[in-house]
Amino acid sequence: MIRVLLADDQALVRGALAAVLRLEPDLDVVAEIGTGTEVLAAAERTAPDIALLDVQMPGRDGLTVAADLRRALPGCRTLICTTFSRPGYLARAMAAGASGYVVKDSPPEQLVDAIRRVHAGLRFVDPGLAAEALAGGASPLTGREADVLRTAAEGGTVSDIARALSLSPGTVRNHLSSAIGKTQARTRAEAVRLAEGNGWL
């Protein structure tokens, strides 16, 4: 049996996914979790083979949780299952140690196949997203530019961003200007929106 931990903040989606997986004779859903902060403790308690993680969850996002699991439970493989078909999220998921990435509008058979492949030590990426990622390339933002945009998304002035990141206001302005140029935006709000839309933040 392949032991699966399922983490999704939407109860209906979580329940539907669990019901689909339980129809398979070789899959056993050992935990259903609603927040990112609960995943690690539940995984340590239930010893899953696969953690099926949504990207956006309360507490800790699925990409951060994937990295947590890789460090704490290297025998547990992670598979991202999300509505976000964004190349930037795919790249970040793979960098965090995820073994696969499936979008929620995939057929159920594709999800089940992905779980079996990942359990067998293979990788699985939604074919449409993989093609889009290859065509689009990696994020143009540096790590610091992404940090500045991420903080800018919370609102606040340049001084607020500078304080939050322990940078000078001038350095923040430089990073914002560079990020605006790289995203081909007109304003910092548009740069944030474009970067989030591409999964770069």
Long-range contacts (C-beta under 8 A, 24 or more apart in sequence): 1-26, 1-27, 1-28, 2-26, 2-27, 2-28, 2-49, 2-50, 2-115, 2-116, 2-119, 3-28, 3-30, 3-46, 3-47, 3-48, 3-49, 3-50, 4-28, 4-29, 4-30, 4-48, 4-49, 4-50, 4-51, 4-52, 4-115, 5-29, 5-30, 5-31, 5-33, 5-39, 5-42, 5-43, 5-46, 5-48, 5-50, 5-51, 5-52, 5-76, 6-31, 6-32, 6-33, 6-52, 7-32, 7-33, 7-34, 7-35, 7-36, 7-38, 7-39, 7-51, 7-52, 7-53, 7-54, 7-57, 7-62, 7-65, 8-33, 8-34, 8-52, 8-54, 8-57, 8-81, 9-34, 9-35, 9-54, 9-56, 9-57, 9-58, 10-54, 13-54, 13-104, 17-52, 17-81, 17-111, 20-108, 20-111, 20-112, 21-111, 21-112, 21-115, 24-112, 26-116, 27-112, 27-115, 34-58, 35-59, 35-60, 36-60, 36-61, 36-62, 36-64, 36-65, 39-65, 39-68, 39-69, 40-65, 40-68, 40-69, 40-72, 43-69, 43-72, 43-73, 43-76, 44-72, 44-73, 47-73, 47-76, 48-76, 49-75, 49-76, 49-77, 49-119, 50-76, 50-77, 50-78, 50-79, 50-115, 50-118, 50-119, 51-76, 51-77, 51-78, 51-79, 52-78, 52-79, 52-81, 52-115, 53-78, 53-79, 53-80, 53-81, 53-98, 54-80, 54-81, 54-82, 55-80, 55-82, 55-84, 55-89, 55-93, 56-82, 56-84, 62-93, 63-89, 63-92, 63-93, 63-96, 63-98, 64-96, 66-93, 66-96, 66-97, 66-98, 67-96, 67-97, 69-97, 70-96, 70-97, 77-118, 77-119, 79-114, 79-115, 79-118, 79-124, 81-111, 84-199, 85-126, 85-128, 85-129, 85-132, 86-129, 86-197, 86-198, 86-199, 87-129, 87-132, 87-133, 87-136, 87-198, 87-199, 88-139, 88-195, 88-198, 88-199, 88-200, 88-201, 89-199, 90-125, 90-129, 90-130, 90-133, 90-199, 91-133, 91-138, 91-139, 91-199, 92-199, 99-123, 99-124, 100-124, 100-125, 101-125, 101-126, 101-129, 102-126, 103-128, 103-129, 136-198, 139-195, 139-198, 139-200, 140-182, 140-183, 141-179, 141-182, 141-183, 141-195, 141-200, 142-175, 142-178, 144-175, 145-175, 145-178, 145-179, 145-182, 146-179, 146-195, 146-200, 146-201, 148-172, 148-175, 148-176, 148-179, 149-176, 149-179, 149-188, 149-191, 149-192, 149-195, 149-201, 150-201, 152-176, 152-188, 152-191, 152-192, 153-192, 153-196, 153-201
